[in-house]
Amino acid sequence: MRERPPADLDPGKDGGFVLLAVLLVSLILIATASALTHAVRGRIGLVAAVASSAEAEALADAGFTLAMLDIEDARGNSQVERRFPAGAPPLTCAAPDGKGTLTIAVRDEAGKININSKNEPLLLAFLNGLGIGQDASQALLDGLLDYRDADALTRDGAPEANLTLASLADPGAGFKNRPFDVIEELAQVPGFPRAAADRVRPYLTVYSDLDGFDVAHAPPGLREMVADGVARSAFSGAGGWSSSHSADGIPQAFLARSTQRALTIVATASLPSGARFTREAVVKISTSGDGYVVRRWLQAPYAIAPPVGETVVPPC
């Protein structure tokens, strides 16, 4: 009779352990390969998204250049027909080789109220148009003027240093004692609520250098707000703002004619991939006619839509 090998030397038992180990290693390798593949696909997608975003940004910047060329061409020749006149509806055009579309709009900063203006009655009427009451409007104006004036005193004659940071609504607020450089500084004006700053920001500018505003280029709602502020004011009436009104209820002293020297150019680029980028820039045109300076250059958090009903998109 043949003897059976000991149990610990049974070749069938060893083979089972080996097979189990091979299966376990295979599962680990498959899981690792799957994770690596997923990571590589994610990285490829991220790179593609970054590339599309960069391409959209480049196209939007080309839209800015296109608008500036149009402005420059028309400056020396009034007979040139502008493609992007200030205040006109946005114009959409197609980039070469089907690379996307551009929607471009030019806006005149003269249609807004200069927050550095010396026309204090205009600023007060504008703030009064918020409907917060004459006293509250005057308090906002006082804070705004204290922020930008050169002295170290508040409007009521008290030292500005006595207004400690602890007493301010916003710990980051304070007195600059210089004109506003950017409209976002409104959030730093002592006593100027953040909600009010956000509400008035679309109607204010630091670029027009005017003491009035051009109603022909005013943003929607601004004319009504100023007219309402005049009507609400305690100073309306004989000898007041209403002594010489324009047709829409705004005093002539509040009006100015645009010089077409401060313009906002907005260009939204849309790619077939779905990527989108909006460039917003403010340019100051030289009074000598020999160039321009870019005063603001940023990615806008919004996109401008093409005119409603436009079906044929001309080439850029």
LUMBA-463664 format. One record per residue: residue in one letter; z, x, y of N, C-alpha, C, CB in turn. Coordinates in steps of 0.05 Angstrom, whole numbers, always signed. Each point is the difference from the previous one (the first is absolute). Glycine has a CB too. Layout:
LUMBA-463664
residu,n.zz,n.xx,n.yy,ca.zz,ca.xx,ca.yy,c.zz,c.xx,c.yy,cb.zz,cb.xx,cb.yy
A,Z,X,Y,Z,X,Y,Z,X,Y,Z,X,Y;
...
END
This chain:
LUMBA-463664
residu,n.zz,n.xx,n.yy,ca.zz,ca.xx,ca.yy,c.zz,c.xx,c.yy,cb.zz,cb.xx,cb.yy
M,+0,+17,-24,+0,-17,+24,+0,+18,+25,+25,-37,-25;
R,-43,+28,+45,-2,+16,+25,+22,-7,+18,-50,+3,-4;
E,+61,+18,+17,+22,-5,+19,-10,-7,+28,+29,+32,-26;
R,-16,-51,+39,-8,-8,+27,+12,+20,+20,-3,-49,-13;
P,-11,+55,+35,+11,+19,+20,+23,-13,+14,-44,+21,+7;
P,+61,-5,+4,+23,-11,+15,-10,-17,+23,+28,+40,-12;
A,-11,-59,+21,-8,-19,+21,-7,+14,+26,+30,-34,-21;
D,-16,+56,+27,-5,+13,+26,-26,+17,-2,+48,+1,+9;
L,-60,+1,-32,-25,+15,-3,-24,-20,-5,+25,+40,-17;
D,-20,-66,+19,-20,-20,-5,-22,+2,+21,+34,-30,-21;
P,-59,+38,+13,-22,+3,+20,-7,-26,+13,-18,+37,-27;
G,+21,-60,+15,-6,-25,+13,+18,-6,+23,-16,-17,-43;
K,+41,+24,+41,+20,-4,+21,-6,+18,+24,+34,-13,-33;
D,-41,+38,+29,-7,+19,+22,-25,-10,+14,+20,+38,-25;
G,-39,-48,+10,-25,-10,+13,+6,-23,+18,-26,+14,-40;
G,+45,-31,+34,+6,-23,+18,+12,+10,+26,+8,-28,-40;
F,+10,+48,+39,+11,+11,+24,-22,+12,+18,+43,+9,-24;
V,-61,+6,+12,-22,+13,+15,-17,-21,+13,+1,+39,-31;
L,-8,-60,+17,-17,-21,+11,+14,-13,+24,-21,-7,-45;
L,+47,+2,+42,+15,-13,+22,+0,+18,+24,+28,-24,-33;
A,-24,+50,+29,+0,+19,+22,-27,+1,+14,+35,+27,-23;
V,-56,-27,+7,-27,+1,+12,-5,-25,+16,-17,+28,-38;
L,+25,-52,+28,-4,-25,+15,+16,+1,+26,-8,-24,-43;
L,+32,+34,+42,+17,+1,+24,-13,+18,+21,+41,-8,-28;
V,-50,+32,+20,-13,+18,+18,-25,-12,+12,+18,+39,-26;
S,-33,-53,+9,-25,-13,+9,+6,-21,+21,-21,+8,-45;
L,+42,-24,+40,+8,-20,+20,+8,+12,+27,+15,-30,-38;
I,-1,+53,+36,+8,+14,+25,-24,+10,+15,+43,+13,-22;
L,-62,-2,+6,-25,+11,+13,-16,-23,+13,-1,+38,-33;
I,-1,-60,+19,-15,-23,+10,+13,-11,+26,-15,-12,-47;
A,+42,+10,+47,+14,-10,+24,-4,+20,+23,+34,-23,-29;
T,-32,+49,+23,-3,+20,+21,-29,-1,+12,+35,+29,-23;
A,-54,-31,+5,-28,-2,+9,-5,-25,+17,-14,+26,-41;
S,+27,-48,+33,-4,-25,+14,+12,+2,+28,+1,-25,-43;
A,+23,+37,+45,+13,+3,+26,-16,+19,+17,+45,-8,-21;
L,-55,+29,+9,-16,+19,+16,-26,-13,+10,+19,+38,-28;
T,-31,-54,+11,-25,-14,+8,+6,-20,+23,-18,+4,-47;
H,+41,-18,+44,+7,-19,+22,+5,+15,+26,+20,-30,-35;
A,-6,+53,+33,+6,+16,+24,-26,+10,+13,+44,+13,-19;
V,-62,-4,+2,-26,+11,+10,-16,-23,+14,+0,+36,-36;
R,+0,-59,+23,-15,-23,+12,+13,-8,+27,-13,-16,-46;
G,+40,+17,+47,+13,-7,+25,-6,+20,+21,+36,-21,-26;
R,-37,+47,+19,-6,+21,+19,-29,-3,+10,+34,+31,-22;
I,-52,-37,+4,-28,-4,+7,-2,-23,+20,-16,+18,-45;
G,+30,-40,+38,-1,-24,+18,+11,+7,+28,+5,-30,-40;
L,+17,+46,+40,+12,+8,+25,-19,+17,+17,+46,-3,-21;
V,-58,+22,+7,-20,+17,+14,-23,-16,+11,+13,+38,-30;
A,-22,-57,+14,-22,-17,+9,+8,-17,+24,-18,-1,-47;
A,+43,-9,+47,+9,-16,+22,+3,+17,+26,+24,-30,-32;
V,-14,+54,+28,+3,+18,+23,-28,+7,+11,+43,+19,-19;
A,-62,-14,+1,-27,+7,+9,-13,-24,+15,-4,+32,-39;
S,+8,-56,+29,-11,-24,+13,+13,-4,+27,-9,-21,-44;
S,+35,+26,+46,+14,-3,+25,-10,+20,+20,+40,-17,-23;
A,-44,+42,+14,-11,+20,+18,-28,-6,+9,+29,+34,-23;
E,-45,-45,+5,-27,-8,+7,+0,-22,+20,-16,+14,-45;
A,+34,-34,+42,+2,-22,+19,+9,+10,+27,+10,-32,-38;
E,+9,+51,+38,+9,+11,+26,-23,+15,+14,+46,+4,-19;
A,-61,+11,+4,-23,+15,+12,-20,-20,+11,+7,+38,-32;
L,-12,-60,+18,-19,-20,+10,+10,-13,+25,-16,-7,-47;
A,+42,+0,+48,+12,-12,+24,-2,+19,+24,+31,-27,-29;
D,-26,+53,+24,-2,+19,+22,-29,+2,+10,+39,+26,-20;
A,-58,-29,+1,-28,-1,+8,-6,-24,+18,-13,+24,-42;
G,+27,-46,+36,-3,-24,+17,+10,+5,+28,+5,-28,-41;
F,+18,+43,+44,+9,+7,+26,-21,+16,+15,+48,+0,-17;
T,-59,+20,+4,-21,+17,+12,-24,-17,+9,+16,+39,-28;
L,-23,-58,+11,-23,-17,+6,+6,-16,+25,-12,-3,-49;
A,+36,-8,+52,+7,-15,+24,+0,+17,+25,+27,-31,-29;
M,-16,+56,+26,+1,+18,+23,-28,+8,+9,+44,+17,-16;
L,-62,-13,-3,-28,+7,+7,-12,-23,+16,-5,+29,-41;
D,+11,-54,+33,-10,-23,+14,+11,-1,+29,-4,-25,-44;
I,+30,+31,+47,+13,+0,+26,-12,+22,+18,+42,-18,-21;
E,-46,+41,+9,-11,+23,+15,-29,-5,+9,+30,+31,-25;
D,-45,-44,+8,-28,-6,+7,-2,-19,+23,-13,+8,-48;
A,+31,-27,+49,-1,-20,+21,+12,+9,+26,+2,-34,-36;
R,+14,+55,+36,+13,+8,+25,-19,+9,+22,+39,+14,-28;
G,-60,+1,+20,-19,+10,+20,-24,-18,+4,+15,+44,-12;
N,-16,-66,-3,-24,-17,+2,+9,-29,-5,-30,+37,-16;
S,+32,-52,+38,+9,-28,-2,-20,-18,-14,+26,+7,+42;
Q,-50,+3,-46,-21,-16,-13,+2,+1,-30,-29,+8,+39;
V,+45,+10,-49,+3,+3,-29,+16,-24,-11,-2,+50,+3;
E,-9,-62,-24,+14,-23,-12,+22,+10,-19,-42,-28,+4;
R,+66,+21,+1,+23,+9,-16,+1,-14,-26,+25,+11,+42;
R,-21,+4,-63,+5,-12,-27,+29,-10,-2,-35,+29,-20;
F,+53,-15,+33,+29,-6,-2,+12,-3,+28,+2,+26,-44;
P,-10,-46,+59,+12,-4,+26,+29,-8,-2,-45,-13,+18;
A,+62,+21,+1,+28,-6,-1,+4,-30,+2,+11,+44,+21;
G,+5,-55,-39,+7,-28,+0,-19,-17,-17,+19,+7,+44;
A,-41,+5,-54,-19,-16,-16,+12,-3,-28,-39,+17,+26;
P,+29,-37,-41,+9,-3,-28,-6,+25,-16,-7,-50,+3;
P,+23,+55,-24,-5,+23,-17,-29,+0,-11,+49,+1,-12;
L,-60,+22,+9,-27,+3,-12,+3,+14,-27,-22,+1,+46;
T,+9,-12,-66,+0,+12,-26,-27,+12,-6,+35,-33,-16;
C,-35,+57,+5,-25,+14,-8,+4,+13,-27,-13,+7,+49;
A,-10,+0,-61,+1,+11,-27,-4,+30,+1,-18,-43,-20;
A,+35,+58,+5,-2,+29,-1,-24,+7,-18,+50,+5,+6;
P,-62,+18,-3,-23,+8,-16,+6,+1,-30,-17,+26,+39;
D,-3,-30,-55,+2,+3,-29,+20,-19,-13,-13,+47,+6;
G,+18,-69,+7,+18,-20,-11,+29,+10,-3,-39,-18,-24;
K,+48,+36,+41,+26,+12,-3,+22,-18,+12,-21,+45,+2;
G,+14,-67,+10,+20,-18,+11,-9,-12,+27,+35,+27,-23;
T,-16,-40,+36,-6,-12,+26,+21,+8,+20,-22,-39,-23;
L,+14,+37,+48,+17,+6,+23,+2,-25,+18,-12,+50,-1;
T,+36,-57,+9,+4,-21,+20,+13,+13,+24,+3,-37,-36;
I,-16,+36,+58,+8,+15,+24,+4,-19,+23,-25,+40,-16;
A,+47,-36,+31,+6,-16,+24,+10,+19,+22,+10,-42,-28;
V,-17,+37,+53,+9,+15,+22,+15,-19,+19,-39,+34,-4;
R,+63,-26,+12,+17,-17,+17,+8,+16,+25,+17,-25,-40;
D,-16,+11,+62,+6,+12,+26,+30,-2,+5,-46,-11,+17;
E,+59,+35,-14,+29,+0,+6,+7,-13,+27,+3,+41,-29;
A,-23,-44,+46,+5,-12,+26,+8,-29,-2,-32,+32,+20;
G,+26,-44,-43,+8,-28,-5,+29,-4,-6,-45,-7,-16;
K,+60,+29,+12,+28,-1,-6,+16,+8,+26,-8,+11,-49;
I,+34,-15,+48,+17,+6,+23,+11,+28,-4,+12,-49,+7;
N,-15,+66,+14,+9,+27,-1,+31,+0,+3,-44,+17,+20;
I,+58,-8,-41,+29,+0,+1,+11,+20,+20,+0,-14,-48;
N,-16,+32,+57,+8,+19,+21,-8,-9,+28,-4,+37,-33;
S,-6,-62,+35,-10,-11,+25,+23,-1,+21,-35,-26,-25;
K,+27,+29,+50,+19,-4,+23,+2,-29,+7,-11,+46,+17;
N,-5,-63,-29,-1,-29,+7,+23,-14,-15,-50,+2,+7;
E,+74,+1,+3,+24,-12,-14,-2,-30,-2,+27,+38,+17;
P,-37,-53,+4,-3,-29,-4,-17,-8,-23,+6,-4,+49;
L,-28,+20,-54,-17,-6,-24,+16,+4,-26,-40,+14,+27;
L,+55,+8,-28,+15,+5,-25,+21,-22,-4,-7,+49,+6;
L,+20,-58,+16,+20,-21,-2,-13,-27,-9,+28,+24,+35;
A,-51,-30,-23,-14,-25,-8,-7,+1,-29,-17,-5,+47;
F,+7,+28,-56,-7,+3,-28,+24,-5,-18,-36,+33,+12;
L,+58,-20,-6,+24,-3,-16,+11,-28,+2,+11,+48,+6;
N,-13,-60,+17,+9,-28,+4,-17,-19,-17,+16,+11,+46;
G,-41,-3,-51,-17,-16,-17,+8,-2,-29,-36,+12,+30;
L,+56,+5,-38,+10,-2,-27,+17,-25,-4,+0,+50,-2;
G,+8,-62,+25,+16,-25,-2,+29,+5,-6,-40,-22,-15;
I,+50,+46,+23,+28,+6,-6,+18,-4,+24,-15,+33,-32;
G,+4,-43,+55,+16,-5,+23,-2,+22,+21,+31,-26,-28;
Q,-28,+18,+53,-3,+19,+22,+20,+23,-1,-17,-37,+28;
D,+42,+31,-34,+20,+21,-1,-5,+20,-22,+33,-32,+19;
A,-40,+22,-43,-5,+18,-22,-25,+16,+5,+21,-32,-31;
S,-41,+20,+44,-25,+15,+6,+6,+23,+20,-27,-42,-8;
Q,+44,+35,+28,+7,+21,+19,+16,+23,-13,+1,-35,+36;
A,+16,+28,-55,+16,+20,-14,-18,+19,-16,+39,-32,-3;
L,-60,+20,-10,-19,+16,-15,-16,+19,+19,-4,-36,-35;
L,-4,+25,+58,-15,+16,+19,+18,+23,+11,-28,-40,+12;
D,+53,+34,-7,+18,+21,+10,+3,+22,-20,+24,-34,+27;
G,-21,+27,-52,+2,+21,-21,-25,+16,-2,+31,-29,-25;
L,-54,+16,+27,-26,+14,-2,-3,+19,+24,-20,-39,-24;
L,+27,+30,+48,-3,+17,+24,+20,+23,-1,-16,-39,+26;
D,+41,+34,-35,+19,+22,-3,-9,+21,-19,+37,-33,+11;
Y,-50,+24,-32,-9,+19,-21,-21,+19,+11,+9,-34,-34;
R,-27,+24,+52,-22,+17,+9,+4,+13,+27,-28,-30,-27;
D,+47,+20,+43,+3,+12,+27,+13,+28,-2,+3,-46,+20;
A,-6,+61,+2,+8,+28,-1,+30,+4,+5,-46,+12,+15;
D,+59,-32,-3,+29,+5,+7,+18,-5,-24,-11,-14,+47;
A,+36,+21,-43,+20,-3,-21,+18,-24,+5,-1,+49,-7;
L,-8,-68,+22,+15,-24,+6,-14,-25,-11,+18,+22,+41;
T,-1,-41,-49,-11,-26,-8,-9,-16,+24,+29,+0,-41;
R,-42,-22,+37,-10,-16,+23,+23,-11,+17,-39,-12,-28;
D,+63,+9,+17,+22,-10,+15,+17,+23,+12,+1,-40,-28;
G,-12,+65,+26,+13,+23,+13,+20,+14,-17,-7,-23,+41;
A,+12,+15,-65,+19,+14,-17,-12,+24,-13,+24,-43,-8;
P,-9,+64,+2,-11,+24,-14,-10,-8,-28,+31,+30,+27;
E,-54,-21,-33,-11,-6,-27,+17,+13,-22,-46,-3,+19;
A,+59,+25,-12,+17,+14,-20,+23,-17,-9,-13,+43,+20;
N,+21,-63,-4,+22,-17,-8,-7,-20,-22,+18,+5,+46;
L,-44,-8,-49,-9,-18,-22,-2,+16,-25,-26,-29,+32;
T,+48,+30,-47,+1,+17,-24,-17,-11,-22,+46,+13,+13;
L,-52,+4,-32,-16,-8,-23,+13,-22,-16,-19,+45,-2;
A,+46,-45,+2,+14,-20,-15,-4,-28,+12,+34,+34,-13;
S,-41,-35,+39,-3,-26,+12,-29,-10,-1,+38,+11,+30;
L,-56,+5,-41,-28,-8,-1,-5,-16,-25,-13,+41,+26;
A,-7,-59,-24,-7,-16,-24,-12,+17,-22,-9,-39,+30;
D,-5,+60,-22,-13,+18,-20,+12,+28,+5,-43,-28,-2;
P,+56,+40,-19,+11,+27,+4,-20,+21,+8,+33,-12,-34;
G,-59,+7,+30,-21,+19,+7,-9,-4,+29,-14,+2,-48;
A,+24,-23,+62,-9,-6,+26,+12,+19,+21,-6,-48,-13;
G,-5,+49,+36,+10,+17,+22,-19,-1,+23,+23,+30,-33;
F,-18,-15,+54,-16,+1,+23,-18,+25,+0,+35,-27,+26;
K,-60,+23,-24,-19,+23,+1,-3,+11,+28,-24,-20,-39;
N,+25,+3,+59,-4,+8,+28,-27,+13,+5,+50,+6,+3;
R,-69,-15,-18,-28,+8,+4,-18,-24,-9,+11,+50,-7;
P,-35,-51,+16,-17,-22,-8,-4,-1,-30,-24,+3,+43;
F,+17,-27,-53,-5,-4,-28,-25,+17,-8,+20,-47,+1;
D,-19,+60,-23,-23,+15,-11,-14,-16,-21,+23,+43,+10;
V,-8,-59,-26,-12,-17,-20,+15,-27,+1,-13,+40,-30;
I,-1,-61,+22,+12,-26,+2,+23,-4,-19,-44,-17,+15;
E,+45,+33,-37,+21,-3,-19,+28,+8,+11,-34,+10,-35;
E,+34,+3,+58,+25,+7,+13,+16,-24,+9,-21,+43,+15;
L,+8,-66,-14,+15,-25,+7,+24,-3,-18,-43,-21,+15;
A,+42,+29,-40,+22,-3,-18,+24,+17,+8,-33,-10,-37;
Q,+29,+29,+55,+22,+18,+8,+12,-8,+27,-23,+37,-24;
V,+13,-58,+36,+10,-10,+26,+27,-13,-5,-47,-6,+19;
P,+68,+15,-6,+26,-13,-3,+0,-30,+7,+22,+44,+10;
G,-12,-60,-28,+2,-28,+4,-26,-15,-5,+34,+10,+33;
F,-55,+3,-42,-25,-14,-5,-1,-6,-30,-24,+24,+38;
P,+27,-49,-45,+2,-7,-29,-26,+8,-15,+30,-39,+12;
R,-26,+47,-37,-23,+9,-16,-20,-23,-4,+30,+33,-23;
A,-20,-58,+20,-18,-22,-3,-17,-5,+25,+33,-21,-32;
A,-21,+24,+55,-15,-3,+25,-21,+23,+3,+40,-23,+21;
A,-32,+47,-28,-18,+23,+1,-25,-5,-18,+39,+31,+11;
D,-34,-40,-35,-22,-6,-18,-18,-22,+10,+29,+15,-38;
R,-17,-34,+52,-16,-23,+10,-18,+8,+23,+37,-31,-15;
V,-27,+48,+33,-16,+6,+24,-18,+24,-3,+37,-19,+26;
R,-34,+34,-47,-15,+25,-3,-30,-4,+0,+38,+17,-26;
P,-50,-38,+14,-29,-3,+1,-11,-4,+27,+3,-19,-45;
Y,+14,+11,+65,-10,-6,+27,+4,+22,+20,+9,-47,-10;
L,+4,+69,+2,+7,+22,+18,-15,+25,-7,+45,-20,+6;
T,-48,+37,+14,-15,+26,-4,+13,+21,+18,-43,-25,-11;
V,+37,+50,+5,+8,+23,+17,-25,+15,+9,+44,+4,-24;
Y,-67,-15,+19,-25,+15,+5,-17,-10,+23,+1,+9,-48;
S,+3,-33,+58,-18,-11,+20,+2,+12,+28,+1,-42,-27;
D,+23,+51,+34,+5,+11,+27,-4,-21,+22,-14,+45,-17;
L,+15,-70,+10,-4,-22,+20,+27,-14,+6,-47,-6,-17;
D,+49,-6,+40,+23,-16,+7,-4,-29,-4,+12,+35,+33;
G,-35,-42,-44,-6,-28,-8,-15,+1,-26,-1,-15,+48;
F,-9,-8,-57,-15,-1,-25,-25,-16,+4,+42,+4,-27;
D,-63,+2,+12,-26,-13,+1,+0,-23,-19,-23,+43,+14;
V,+24,-68,-4,+2,-23,-18,-25,-3,-18,+29,-23,+35;
A,-51,+35,-26,-24,-2,-17,+2,+15,-26,-26,-5,+42;
H,+45,+24,-43,+4,+16,-24,+28,-4,-12,-33,+34,+19;
A,+47,-54,-10,+28,-4,-9,+1,-9,-29,+13,-12,+46;
P,+6,+22,-61,+4,-10,-28,+6,-29,+0,+17,+45,-14;
P,-24,-59,-7,+5,-29,-2,+30,-6,+5,-38,-5,-32;
G,+43,-13,+51,+27,-9,+6,+12,+13,+24,+5,-8,-48;
L,-15,+31,+57,+13,+14,+22,-2,-16,+26,-10,+44,-22;
R,-14,-54,+28,-3,-15,+25,+19,-24,+1,-48,+14,+2;
E,+50,-28,-24,+17,-23,-1,+29,+8,+3,-33,-23,-29;
M,+41,+46,+17,+27,+9,+2,+8,+7,+29,-3,+17,-47;
V,-15,-3,+61,+6,+7,+28,+1,-25,+17,-22,+45,-7;
A,+2,-63,+4,+0,-24,+16,+25,-17,-5,-50,+0,-2;
D,+59,-1,-23,+24,-15,-6,+24,+14,+13,-20,-16,-43;
G,+20,+43,+43,+22,+14,+12,+2,-4,+30,-4,+34,-35;
V,-20,-37,+48,+0,-6,+28,+11,-28,+5,-40,+30,+6;
A,+32,-49,-22,+9,-27,+3,+30,-3,-4,-45,-16,-15;
R,+56,+32,-3,+28,-1,-6,+17,+14,+21,-11,-3,-49;
S,-1,+21,+64,+15,+17,+17,+13,-14,+23,-31,+36,-12;
A,+55,-27,+19,+14,-11,+24,-12,+9,+26,+42,-1,-27;
F,-61,+20,+25,-12,+11,+24,-26,-14,+7,+21,+43,-9;
S,-30,-62,-8,-25,-14,+6,+5,-18,+24,-14,+1,-49;
G,-8,-9,+62,+2,-18,+22,-7,+14,+26,+35,-25,-24;
A,-26,+14,+46,-7,+11,+27,+9,+29,+2,+3,-46,+20;
G,-22,+63,-13,+7,+28,+4,+3,+15,-26,+21,-12,+42;
G,-24,-1,-64,+3,+13,-26,-26,+7,-13,+43,-24,-5;
W,-43,+26,-22,-24,+8,-14,-22,-20,+2,+29,+25,-31;
S,-22,-51,+34,-20,-21,-1,-15,-3,+26,+28,-22,-33;
S,-23,+40,+53,-13,-3,+26,-30,+6,-1,+43,+12,+21;
S,-51,+3,-41,-29,+6,-3,-7,+3,-29,+0,+23,+45;
H,-8,-45,-57,-6,+0,-29,-30,+2,-5,+41,-28,-7;
S,-47,+39,-16,-27,-2,-10,-3,-27,-14,-4,+51,-6;
A,-19,-56,-5,-6,-26,-11,+18,-7,-23,-47,+5,+14;
D,+57,+15,-29,+16,-6,-24,+30,+3,+5,-38,+15,-28;
G,+46,-17,+53,+29,+0,+6,+13,+27,+1,+0,-44,-20;
I,-15,+65,+22,+11,+27,+2,-4,+11,+28,-9,+8,-50;
P,+30,+2,+63,-3,+11,+27,-21,+22,+1,+47,-12,+9;
Q,-61,+13,+13,-20,+21,+4,+12,+28,-1,-27,-31,+27;
A,+52,+33,-19,+14,+26,-1,+4,+11,-28,+23,-13,+43;
F,-26,-5,-63,+4,+8,-27,-26,+9,-14,+38,-31,-2;
L,-61,+28,+16,-26,+4,-11,-11,+27,+7,-8,-49,+1;
A,-9,+60,-18,-13,+26,+5,-27,-1,-15,+44,+25,+6;
R,-62,-9,+4,-26,+2,-13,-1,+25,-18,-22,-25,+39;
S,+11,+22,-62,-1,+22,-19,-19,+22,+11,+9,-31,-38;
T,-1,+56,+32,-17,+23,+7,-14,+10,-25,+31,+12,+37;
Q,-26,-25,-60,-12,+9,-26,+6,+29,-6,-37,-33,+7;
R,+61,+41,+0,+8,+28,-4,+20,+4,-23,-7,+7,+48;
A,+20,-29,-56,+19,+2,-22,-8,-21,-21,+38,+16,+30;
L,-47,-6,-53,-11,-18,-21,+13,+5,-27,-43,-1,+25;
T,+47,-20,-39,+10,+2,-28,-24,-5,-19,+47,-15,+13;
I,-51,+33,-31,-21,-3,-20,+13,-4,-27,-32,+30,+27;
V,+24,-51,-40,+11,-7,-27,-24,-1,-19,+40,-26,+19;
A,-38,+42,-41,-22,+0,-20,+12,-3,-27,-28,+30,+29;
T,+20,-51,-43,+9,-5,-28,-22,+7,-19,+32,-36,+16;
A,-27,+54,-35,-19,+8,-20,+7,-14,-26,-8,+45,+22;
S,-11,-58,-35,+4,-13,-26,-20,+11,-20,+17,-42,+23;
L,-6,+53,-46,-17,+12,-20,-5,-20,-23,+17,+45,+12;
P,-39,-41,-27,-5,-17,-24,+23,+1,-20,-48,+8,+6;
S,+63,+14,-7,+23,+3,-18,+23,-18,+8,-14,+47,-10;
G,+14,-58,+34,+22,-16,+10,+18,+15,+19,-2,-24,-42;
A,-2,+51,+44,+16,+16,+19,-6,-9,+28,+1,+39,-32;
R,+19,-38,+49,-3,-8,+28,+17,+18,+18,-10,-48,-14;
F,-1,+54,+37,+15,+17,+19,-7,-9,+28,+2,+40,-32;
T,+18,-43,+50,-5,-8,+28,+10,+22,+18,+4,-49,-12;
R,-22,+59,+28,+6,+20,+21,+3,-14,+27,-24,+37,-26;
E,+47,-32,+39,+4,-10,+27,+4,+24,+18,+21,-43,-17;
A,-37,+44,+39,+2,+22,+19,-3,-11,+28,-20,+32,-34;
V,+35,-19,+52,-2,-6,+29,-12,+24,+13,+40,-32,-1;
V,-61,+28,+17,-12,+22,+14,+1,-5,+30,-31,+9,-39;
K,+35,+12,+55,-1,-1,+29,-26,+14,+8,+51,-1,+5;
I,-68,-15,+8,-26,+11,+9,+5,+16,+26,-25,-38,-21;
S,+14,+61,+23,+3,+17,+24,-13,-14,+24,+0,+42,-29;
T,+14,-41,+51,-11,-11,+25,-23,+16,+11,+45,-18,+11;
S,-48,+43,-19,-22,+17,+9,-25,-4,-18,+33,+33,+17;
G,-30,-49,-39,-23,-6,-16,-8,+22,-19,-14,-29,+36;
D,+33,+48,-42,-8,+22,-17,+16,+2,-26,-12,+24,+41;
G,+20,-47,-51,+13,+0,-26,+23,-21,-2,-12,+48,-4;
Y,+28,-45,-16,+22,-18,-5,+23,+15,-14,-32,-40,-2;
V,+55,+27,+2,+24,+11,-13,+10,-21,-19,+12,+30,+39;
V,-6,-23,-64,+12,-18,-19,+30,+0,+5,-37,+8,-34;
R,+48,-31,+42,+28,-3,+6,+16,-11,-24,-12,-7,+48;
R,-1,-5,-66,+14,-12,-23,-19,+0,-24,+29,-30,+30;
W,-18,+38,-53,-16,+3,-24,+17,-6,-24,-30,+35,+21;
L,+26,-58,-34,+17,-7,-22,-15,-18,-20,+40,+4,+30;
Q,-28,-7,-53,-9,-19,-20,+13,-26,+6,-7,+36,-35;
A,-9,-56,+41,+11,-27,+7,+10,-14,-25,-31,-3,+40;
P,+52,-12,-38,+11,-15,-23,-15,-26,-5,+44,+21,+8;
Y,-67,-25,+4,-15,-25,-2,-29,+7,-3,+34,-25,+27;
A,-50,+5,-33,-29,+4,-2,-13,-22,+17,+3,+20,-46;
I,-26,-13,+59,-14,-20,+16,-22,-12,-18,+10,+24,+44;
A,-12,-50,-43,-20,-15,-16,-26,-2,+15,+37,-26,-23;
P,-59,+26,+8,-26,-4,+13,-2,-27,+13,-22,+32,-32;
P,+3,-36,+50,-3,-27,+13,-6,-21,-22,-17,+22,+42;
V,+28,-45,-38,-3,-22,-18,-29,-10,-1,+47,-14,+8;
G,-57,+11,-32,-27,-10,-3,-22,+21,-1,+16,-40,+22;
E,-8,+65,-19,-20,+22,-1,-9,+4,-29,+21,+22,+41;
T,-47,-23,-45,-10,+3,-27,-17,+25,-3,+0,-49,-5;
V,-16,+56,+26,-16,+24,-1,+15,+22,+13,-42,-27,+1;
V,+46,+49,-16,+15,+23,+11,-21,+21,+7,+42,-11,-28;
P,-45,+18,+54,-19,+20,+8,+10,+28,-8,-15,-29,+38;
P,-2,+48,-40,+8,+28,-5,+15,+11,+24,-38,+6,-31;
C,+57,+12,+25,+14,+13,+22,-17,+20,+15,+42,-5,-26;
END
